[in-house]
Amino acid sequence: MFKSVRRTGSTHLSFEHWGRCLSPGLLGGGCCCGLLRWPVWALWPGSLGRAFAEDAAGTVGRAQVVVLPSAPGLGQAEAPVDKPKPDVKGQTGANGEDEDEDTDSMDGSGLCSLTEEGERESEEGRRERVKDGAKRAARKRNRPGGGANHSSSSDEDDEDEDEEEEDQKDDQDDDEAMEAWLGAELREMRGPVWRAVPSLLSREIGRESHQFVRRVCGARGLVQRLACQGRLERHKGCVNTLHFNPSGTRLASGSDDLRVVIWNWAIQTAELEFDSGHKSNVFQAKFLPHSGDSTLAMCARDGQIRVAELSATQRCKNTKRVAQHKGAAHKLALEPDSPCSFLSAGEDAVVFGIDLRLDRPANKLVVVKEGDKKVGLYTIFVNPAQTQQFAVGGRDQYVRIYDQRKINENDNNGVLKKFCPSHLVPSESKTNITCLVYSHDGTELLASYNDEDIYLFDSNHSDGADYLMRYKGHRNNATVKGVNFYGPCSEFVVSGSDCGHIYLWDKYSARIVQFMEGDKGGVVNCLEPHPHLPGMATSGLDHDIKLWAPTAENPASLKGLKEVMKKNKRERDEDSVRHGDQYDTQLLWFLMRHMRNRRRPRARREGADADTDESWSSPDSSDEDEGGPDHVQCMSS
């Protein structure tokens, strides 16, 4: 650890310097500004000095760093080993006794470890506990509060005391059940698989330098030090989509204000801003791979799939409509090696394959059904290892995988295989999948369920296989939440929450390793890890974009996490009992859209439909305006 630092000049790195120095080509050697004597990591303030420069000393430019070794054995690489379960009550904070331990492990702090044993909670038991809690609350409200209208006899006092004792016992039982639920299905946290000092030494002598960046980005010590590093402010509505270009130098964002912005995120500057051409909320905007960052695909609530052509002079040449869904289109799926083809999915249950080389780019691949009923779609993702396969999720509990070469709607509706958590298969509740993603190598599939948990599946398992891991503590109810893997080898799982926080779980153990406040508006929807650096961008109900980097002095203490997790769980249970199936959310959406369309003057609508840009239409698509009310992508799914 750093014990003292003497400065004879300023070595503070601006955000612009940070972006230049940490480009993929320079990460293996040093700083871009010529300070090659010491890796650029040593220049970072606080956390990177602590996480990367242990047990070493050097001089950088005009700044002299004096380092005193404080933790024995830091220079010795250790093989991953399972460590004893941490004691939550004994966790140490930022200034606790565990400060001298290796920064890639937090064995004594920062782990959500409530209980290790526990059984899966049944739906009936959960509902009964919520009902009992409501009854106890009613009893408390109806108790006499004193005054002329209430007697003060000893019999009534005894009854009150008995009721209070009963309530206390019930509350204790509820707390124990909550602890058991939160602690169930957890594994022991693995030991650190990356060590700072040996890795730095190996890189300096040229050994395994090509693996340095990947190992750094997947280090738990850096994840535990993520902190907000900056904000990008330009949009005038909720930011629904974020996407880095393949090199990681640019960031595209789309918003309810119908605008798309291309950012030079390192210096927090907007390089290009243009009108998307959509008539309702922009839900996604993505750079097509190997296109030189000149082609951007977009989708929106109006159901249109549009493509923007960008010039090298920082302007948008035009936008073209290439497909039209009969409902909102929430997600696009890129093929990793193709600059001209991608997939789209809409609430009309249709999956389009789009090839920009064709005169009519849109081709209907499949209409997703369960039996004879169409299943509206919220998410789609292409398998990065087998690009002919793609997974979709939407208005039911099933993850469906298709193979473009084998789609036959007369045979199992064209589905190659389906996955679903076993306890949700017979579920009568209207559980939806709001987002799903493949891991870096396509072997795992992550799905986030509304007002449920996040589940990890093995994509190579047979049809109907159950989940591998379950990640809980957050809440996914108020909006269409995203979920993502974090790390070059998908080492972590990251999600937003209705409570306004960002959660990062260790994928192997399902334990929370980072917990950050991500949105003042109360909801975090979009999370986009950087493709090469240890950081990410997030957005939600706020009109800005937040950038996160591992710059915190100390690992996260996870203060207040346990209480927030319990609050999320109780609210979820209460809502499931209170509302149940009282109304159909999709019917409400339809009524809102219908009422707005009736109020809209026909002349204005026809004028808005006159598209000056070139437009391609699919023979299977609809040209009518399916745009709904201009609301955020934050309604219940």
N, C-alpha and C positions, 0 to 999 in steps of 0.2 A: 504494500500500500504506500501511497505518497505520505511521507512524514513531514516534508517541508519543501517549499517551492520558492526559489529566489528569482525574481524577474528584473532584468535591466532594460527591458523594452516590452512593448505590447505584443502578445501572441494570440490575441483573441481572433477567432475565425468568424468572419461574416457568413451569412447564409449563402452568398454567392461563392465565397471561397470553399465552403463546405461542399456545395454541389460540384465544383470543378475538381477538388482534390479527391473526391470519392467516386469518380467515374470508374467503370469496370476496368479500364486499361491501366489505371494508376494504383488501384487498391493493392496490387501485388507488390508494388515497389516503394512508393512513398508519395510525397506531396508534389503537386504539379508546379509549385512555385519555386522549385529548385532545392528545397530543404530535404535532400535525399539521404542525409546522414542518419535520420531517424524516421520511422514510419509516421505517416500522417495521424495515426490514431493517438500518438503521444501528444499531439497538439490540442486534442479535444478537451474541453473543460470538464472538470468533475468526474463524471462516471467513467469515461473512457480512459482517463488517467488512472483511475482506480482499477478498472477492469482489464486493462491491457499492458500497463507499465509496471506491474508488480515485480519486485526483485530485480530491477534493472535501473541503469542510470545513463543519461546522455545529455547532449547539448543540441538545441534546435535554434538555429539562427542566433538571436541575441538573448534567448531565454535559457537559463541553466536550471536543470531539474536535478535535485538531490533526492535519491530514493534510498530508504532504509528498509531492508527486508523485515517483515513482521510476522509472517505466517510460515512456519516450518513446513518443508515438503512441497512448496509451491512449484519448484522446478521439476518435480517428478510426475510424470504422466501416470494416471490411474485408469484402470479398466472400469467400465461401468459396473457398479454393484448396487444391489438393493440396500437401502438404508432403513434404519428403524423409523417407524412412524413418528412424526413430530407431535409434541404435546402443544395443543393450541393455546391452553391456558398459560403455558410458559413461553409463548412466543416473545421474542425481543423485537423492539422497534428499530428505528433507524440508527439509534445510538447504543444499541444493546451489545451484549457480549459476543454475538456472532459476527461482528463486523470484520474480524480478521480472517474469516473463512474464505475459501475460494469463491470468487464472484460468480462462477457458473453454477453454483448450488446454493440453495437457501434451505439448508436442512433444518434450521431451527426457527425460521421465520418466513412469512409470506406464503404459506401453503394453506389452502382451505382443507383442513383435516378435521372434520367434526366427529364422525365415528367411522370406523372401518367396516363394521358389520351392520347389516340391515337387510330387510327383505323388501321386495317390490310392493308398493302400496296398491291395494285394490281400489277400483273406482268406487265401489260401494262404501268401503271404510272411509275413504276420503270425504265423500259426501256426508256421511253420518257425522263425522267430526265437525264439519262446517255447520251442519244443522244444530248440533249440540251447542256450538259456540254462539250461534244466533239466539238460541233459547236462553242461554246464560246472560247474554247481553240484555234480552228483554226482561228477564227477572230483575236485573240490576236497575233498569229504568223504572220498573214498576214498584220498587221498594219504597216504603214511606220515608219521606225526608224530614219528618218532624213538623211541628206546628199545631194549630188548634184542631185541624181536621183529622189528626192521627193520634191514636192512643199510644201510650208509652208503657204498656203492661209488660211484665217480665216474660210472658209467653211469647209475645211478638219479638222481644229481644233475643230470646233463645232461638226462634225460627230464623231470624236474620243471621245469627252466628252460625247456625247449621248450614244455611245457604252459602255464606261466605266460605266456610270450610270446604263445602262441596265444589264451589267455583274454583277455589285455589287448587284442589286436587285435580279437577278437570283441566285447568290451565297447565298444571305440571305434566299431566298425561299428554296434552297436545304438544308441549315443548319436547318431550321425549320422542314422540312420534315424528316431529319435524326433524329433530336431530338424526333419527334413524334414516329418514328419507334422504336427507342431504348427504349423509355419509355412506349410503349404500352404493354398490357398484364402483367403488374406487379401488385403485391399485397403489402399491407403494411407489413413491417417486424414485426414478432411477438416479444413480449417481451422475456426476458431471461427465460428459463425453468429450468435452473440449476444455483445454487448459490454456490460459493466456500466455504465460511465459514460455513454455516449450514450443507453442505454435509460433510465437514471435521469433524465437531463436531459429527455428527451422526455416522460417521465411527469409531471414537475413542471410542464411548461408545457401539459399536457393533450393532447399529440400521441401517438396510438397507445397510450393508456393501457389500453385494453381488451385489448391484446395482451401487456401486460407480464407478467401471471401465467403465461400459457402459455409464453412464451419463457424465463422464469426456470426453470420446472419442467423444461424440456427442455435446460437448459444443462449441458454436460459438466463444467464447473468445479464445479458443485454436486454432481453425481453422484460425482465424485472425492473429495468431502469428506464423504460420508455416514458417520455414526458412530452407535453405539447411544446413544439419548437417554433410554430408560427401559424398564421391564419391567412387564407387567401379570400379576399372580399371583393366581389364584383356583381354577383347575382342579386336579384331582387325577389327571389322566391326560394323555397326549399330546394336543396341540391339533392337530386335523386340518383345521380350516377357519377362515378369516378373511374378513370381508366388511364394507366400509364402506357406510353408507347413502348415497344420492345426494348429499346435501349435505356429507358427510364429517365430520359432527359425532359420529356414533356408529360403534362397531365391534362386530360380532357375532362370537362365537367358539363353536365346538363341540368336544367332546372325547370321549375314550374313557370318561370318567366319566358319559356320557349326559346331561350338563348343557349348557345354552346360556346364555351370559352376554352381556349388552348393556353395553358399556363407554362411559363418557365418557373417551375416551382422552387428551384434553388434560390432564385433572387426574388421570389414572390411577386412576379410581374405577369400580367396577361399579355401574351404575344398576339392573340387573335380572338376576336369575338364576332359572332355572326348569328343571324336569325336561322333557326333550324328548318323553317318551312312547315313545321308541325302546327296544328291548330289546338293542341291541348298538351298537357304536361309531358315533358321529355323524360322518358324513363331510362334510356340507355344510349350512350354514345361511345363507340369503340374504334380504335385505330385498327385497320386491317394489317396483318403481319406482312412483312416483305413488300410493302407498298411505298416505302420511303416517307412514311407519315403523311402521305398525300391523299389518302382515302379514309373517310370516317363513315361508319355505318351507324344509323340511329333508329330508334323506335320510340313510340309514344302512346299516350292514352287514346289518341284518335285512330289507332290501329294501323297507321301508315309505317312502312319501312322505307327509310330514305337514305340516300348516300350523298355525302358532301365531298366535292373535289376541292382540295386545298392546293394553293400554289406555293412556290418557294419564296415568294415575296410577301408572305404573311397576309394572304387574303383568301377568301372563299370564292372560287369561281362560280359554282352553282350547287344546288341540291336537287336531286331527282328522286321521285317516288318509284320504287322498284317492286313493291308488293303492298297489298291492303288486306288486313284482317277485318273481320266483322265484329270485333271487340277490341279491347285494349291489348296492346302488345307490350309485355313487361320486359322481356329479355331477348338477347341475341346470343348465339353461340358461334365463336370463331373456330375455323379449322386451323390448327397451329402452323401449317406450312403453305397455306393458300392465301394469296393476296386478292383473290377475286371471288371467293365463295364463302358463304356462311349460312347459318340457320336462324329462323325466327319462330317464336311460339306466341300464341295469343289466347285470349279468353274464349275465342270461338272454337277451341280445341284443335286447331289446325297447326301443323308444323310445315313451314315452307323451307325448301332448299333454294337458295338464291345464288345464281352464277352470273356475275356481271359481264361475262363474255357473250352471253346469249342475247338474242333480240328480245325475247320475253324472259327476263331473269328468273321470275318466281315459278317454282314447281311444287305443287302440293305433294308432300311426302306421305303424310298420314293424318288421319283424324282420330284423335285419342278418345277411346271409349272404354267404359266399364259395362260389359253386357251390351245393351242397346242405348245406353245413356252416354252422351258426350261429357267429357271431363275438361272443363276450362283450365288453361295452363298459365302458371305464373313464372315458370323457370325452365331453362334448358341449358345443357352443357355437353360439349363434345369430349369424348375420351381422348386425352392427349397421346396415349400409346396406341390406340386403335381408332383412328379418326373416322372410320365408317360407323362407329357406334356412338350413340348419344343418349342421354338420360333426360327425362322430363318429369315435372311435378306440378301439381295444381290443386284442384278442388276436391281431392279425396286423399286418403292416407297412403297411397301407393307410389313408390318410386318405380318408374317404368324405363326399361332399357330397350332400345331399338337398334337394329342393324340395317343401314340403308340398302344393303344388298339383298336382304331377306324379308322385306316388309310385305306381308300378305294379309290383308285385313280379314280374309275369310278364315285364317288360321290364328286363333287366339288374338284377334284384332291386331295382328302384326307384331305383338309384343314378344321380344326375345326372352326377357325375364322380368319379374317384379319382386320388389323388396318392401317389407313393412314390419315395424316392431310388432311382435306377436300380441302384445296386450292392446294394440290399436286395431287389429284386424276385425274383431267383432264390435268395435266401438260404435255406439249410436250417435256420438257427438260428431259434429261436422268439422273434422280435423283436416286442415289444408297444409300443403307444403309450400312455403313461401320462397325458399331458395335451396338449391343443391349445387354442389361443385365436386369435381373429381380431384384427387390428389395429384401431385406432380408427375407420378408415373402411371396414373390410371388404375391403380390396384384398389383404391379405396374411394368411397363415395360418401359425402357428408350431406345430410338433409336436415333443414330446420323446419319444425312444425309450429303452426300458430297456436299460441297458448299451450304449448307442450314443450318438449325438450329438443335437443339436437342429437341426432343419431348417426353413428358411423357404421357403414356397411362395407363388406368385402365384395367388390364388383365382380370377382371371379367365382364367387359362390353360386350354387345352383339356385334355380327359381324358388322363391318363397323363403329363402334363408333369413334368419333373424339378425338383429344388429350385433355389432361387436362391442361398441362402447356407447355410453350415454353421457352427455354433458349438460349439466343443469345449474340453476341458480339465477339465470336471467329471466326476462319475460318478453314474449313475442306475441303481442295482442293488438296494439293500437295501430300498427303499420305493417307494410309488407317488408319484413326484415331480411337483410342479407346475412350470409354466413360465408366464411372463407377459411382456407388453410393459411398459416403463417410460417415462414421459413422455407429455405430452398429445398428441403426434403419433407415438407409438410409436417414439421415437428409439433406445431401448435394449432389450436382451433381458436378463431376469433369471431366474436359476434357483438352486435349492439343490443340494447335493451330499452324497454319502455321507461325504465327508471333513469335513463340518461347516461348510463355508464357503458364502458367498453370492457368486455370480459375476454381474457385469454386463458385457455385451458392447456395444460400439457396433454398432448394427444394420447400418450401411452397410459398415464395414470388417471386421467379425467379430473385432475386437481387444478384449481385456479391458481395461476402464477402471477397474474397481473389484473388490476382492477382500477380503471381510470374514469374520471368524469369527462364525458365526451360531448355533451350537448346541453346548453342552457335551456333550450326549448323542451327538453325532457325525453327526446327519443333519438337514438342513433340508428340509422338505416344502412348506410353504405360504408364498407371497409375495403380498402384497396392496398394490399402490401406492395412495396416497391419490388421490382423484379430482381434487383441486384444488391440493394443496400439494406441494412437493418433499420427499417422504418416503414411507415405507412401513412396513408391519407384517409380521413374519415369525414362523413357529413351526415346530416339529419335534418331536423326541423329548422335549425338555425340556417341563416342565409350565407354562411361562410363555410370554408373548407379548413379542416385542422390537419396540420402536419405533425407527425410524431417521430421522435428520434431518441436513442438511448443516451440522454444527457443528464439524467438525474444523478445527484451525488450518491444516493444510497438506494438499495433495492426497495421495492414497494413493501410497505408494512401491511397492506390490505386492511387498514383500519375501517371498521364499520361494515365490512363485507358480510359477515354472518347475519347481521340485522337486516341488511338490504335483501339478502337471499331469502330469509324467512318472510319478509314483507311481500316480496314478489310471489312466493308460493301461496301465502294466505289470500292475496288478492285474486290469484288465479283460481283457487278453489272456490272462493266466494262468488266470483263471476260465473263459474260453471254451474253453480247451484241456483243463483239468482236469476240468470238469464236462460240458461239451458237452451231450449229450442223455441223460445217465445217468438222469435222472428227470424226470417231468412235474410241474411245480410245481402245476398245477391239480389233479392227482390227489392230491397231498399235502394240499392244502386240503380236498378232499372227504373224505379219510380222517379228518382232524382233526375236521371238523364231525360226521361220522357217529359217531365215538367219543364225542364230548362229548354228543351227543343221546342216545346209549344210556345214558350214566351219569345223565342228568338224570331225576329221578323224574317220572312222567307226571302225578301230581297237581299237583306244583309247576308244571309246564309249562302245564297247563290253567288254573291259577290266574293265572299270568302273562299268559295269553292273554286273560283277561277284561278288556276295555278299557272303562273307565267313560266315556271320552269318546265323543262321536258319531263314527262311522266310516262313511266312504263306501267302497264297494267297486266296482271295475270288473268287468263280466262277463267280461273277459279276464284278470283278475288272480287270484292265488291267495291265499286267506286263511290258509293254513298258515304256521306260524312257520319261516321260512327262516334265522333267525339262526344264525350260526356261533359259534365260540369268541370270547370277549371278548379279542381281541388288538388291537394297534394297527394303524393303516393303514400299517404299515411293513414288511409282508411283501413278498417278491418278487412282482412282478406276472407 
